[in-house]
């Protein structure tokens, strides 16, 4: 049995927009859609699930749909469901005292603890309805790229759209104007120019998904700014997340937070395997 795409709902309009997006995403990938409402006992929960289920069927009539109401802490329950999920999806705003934040407290807690890709559905209808034909992925130097890049390629493949791979770099502050004496470190740096970092990250997935058209962007400047600017014309923005050494939580850095809080389109944070 295929693992499901799980959507957390709370009755907010943002969570129903997430249901719309997730229903179509589940159909693209041929996986079931599972709606989860985690609450303290609430007599309105069944009505909320019913409304969300009807919305999912309207967005994607062929989706395989299931649902459940959980009676425990929302973040913990969603993280638990994510241990056997294709992805976890939430809306960009939630109900409750923190509804004014760009991303609710539940969403941030889930993003930091998820074992599977975590998607926050952001942006207006033009972004949620895949009108741009682009998936953007951020590529950093070092570990943690592989899973996110593979995820982004798979998304571009099922959407039959272009993949835009962005790698941004900065010259270290105070770097000497004259090159340092030759050393193993310097030679390795020369072997790993920004272009080579990007090419290396894309080589394997490009072979696996030869039909995906890839656009490469190597930019000198902050990666956060580069990704948000590229996402202005994208249907989905994808970034990776490293795991904290010795911890189960993810190391959500400035780039991850910028994407989750400010991306103009749906954004996915993909844990490093």
VENJO-V566732 format. One line per field, one symbol per residue. phi: phi as a letter, one per 30 degrees, with the letter a starting at -180 (. if undefined). A space follows every 50 residues. Layout:
phi: ???
//
This chain:
phi: .dddccbdbbjddddddddedddddddecicdcbcbbcbdebdcdddddd dddddddddbecddbbaacccbeddddddddddbbdacbbddbbdjdcdd ddbdddddddedbdcbecccdcjdddddchccibccbdccdjdjdedddd eddddddddhbdccccbcbbdedidddcddeeaddddddddcdeddeddd dcedddddbddddcccbcbdldddddddddddbbcacbbcbdcddibddd cdcdddddddcbddbebcccddd
//
